[in-house]
């Protein structure tokens, strides 16, 4: 039985993690590291990272080891807090972004050093008798327990508890308990803030020359005043001011001495106390980050002080209780329970936890592709947020989804400026990569040319409105986004006489980043059509239902009736490249006729790092996809294609798809389910669900793969449970993988919460919020009444279909 693979030690016996050994023991609600090994440190720093959508801090240690660049990155980041450098282009063209944006590594406030007489606690010296670090997914807290013997034989037990407050944007807290086990003697606790911080990407990524170069966050004021520490630093170019402050509290019945030191980059407080065998000394540290991006620079220090005093009065344990109840509420609606597969259970919860942590919540910040867990991708937001993360959040945490959309709305003006810069007379063009709303991608063929970002953002707004019924949001924000993004399509494309006056969109890049600057990328055209129709339909609806607001909006945007007609005309006449002989759509005008790749030209070891070893032209010229492209559109617009059509395209494109982006496999997993290739779907699913936890790609040290994490939920709900939304109704077509006993999840749709439980005998639908609703199970309508189970008998036997394309599925046959 596949489920028997679980082992306490996390050894992989069978199944999902055959790809790579499970790194952490399987546990439904915890990620446990039971041995400190410096070789795993870099990876663990991401896995054990904590964040609250604003502060993100890596799972580095309080004692502040100086890891080299191969083994660690001390990192704390603030969502939206960045530095810019002039981008060093070899050759500059009009419209290239001038300056970079890089999420900055900021002052390290976590440091707590412990000294026993003249010996400093250091896990690399002496001996570790016990070690356990646990990320408690249910509590939002990281706990480390160590029993350590110093080189001179002093034995102590230390417990660190750390949280980044999910209820206070500007707060992080650490509690440290120290118990001498075999001695009485002096203990020194030294709490520091370190302002000597630089980003590492320049050193660790040879393909990047983007800045920031050297130290750009320069301390301007360093203070250590009794229990209160602070460092105010300023960025060199963006001129943002950031105060990191910390309030420290020693809880002990014994007397202690306090002393302070202010150094060039450091502020510290030392507590000197007489330790007594078996008596625990408790130390609490509250850390706050407040920047001039949120407040007047003259006020930020005062604000940190207020936050710290309040936190210290409340105490760590109370803050931890608030944390727990926040996480409880999140999982109450978001949890997916998988019975009989602890590995996947752990995987999905770990992924949901990280997604929840990473969302910007202030309407001014979004979510980087790596969350706030590392320097990967410079902290940039991509389409990942709209097409993956929001697609999940709308069903499980609509507020988080809304905050992320608010970020895009707040950057609409920057997108308007960018549209003008790119030569469009009006409208808004969203950036491919960004922190502050402006374009930050320096390589336009795989950056700015991905115009589909406009349609993706519109799609996400539309999905939010559809799922939540938030009509006010449609009127206040979404409508404007639809219109402004749609306008750009009118200018990028044209009605081309030689193509029967069809509307063609030229010189763009679709999602597949192994093909660039093409005409009529089918994904782009399909999604642009949606974008144009959202704009047109919303205007029609507003004219009828919200005339006053419509007039105000049309006036403000100088929207003309002729433009509206053009939205409709372009949508109705959109061109799609179709090959009559193959009877399929091309990924773009020329993709189908490109040269196949030969395996001997591409040795295995170079294959997943194409841009490191091959010129982009070599890559673009060949017929292969880095990630799903047309298939992505078919998944998104499943109601617009027949099953036969999807199957035909799947057969053609799936073998061409190398999945060199982590955004790909979850979509193939969903389509595989739709087509009844359940075994294959399961295979795809397993490569998404524990991608980061088992570090399949050996890249988790640079940060989480947030889109893929969302992809796990998508695979379960949109894939295995077959959930779609048609005609304002939820439709399910469930399947249960053989290895699972049962699975269940909640979705919120139009303010109703529906719980779905699927086992091998039956499917149980239950409405848990709302009085009544109608859903569809396959083709059959079901009426759900609050709190009443509606049970459908399952017939899952022999549903697996043979997939011809995968008979001798070899990813490389595309090259042959
Ligand atoms: C993918 C993009 C994605 C980006 C960030 C790239 O490798 O091709 O689609 O947006 O990573 O995750």
Boltz pocket constraint, residues with backbone or C-beta under 6 A from the ligand:
constraints:
  - pocket:
      binder: B
      contacts: [[A, 369], [A, 377], [A, 382], [A, 383], [A, 384], [A, 511], [A, 513], [A, 626], [A, 627], [A, 660], [A, 661], [A, 662], [A, 663], [A, 707]]
      max_distance: 6.0
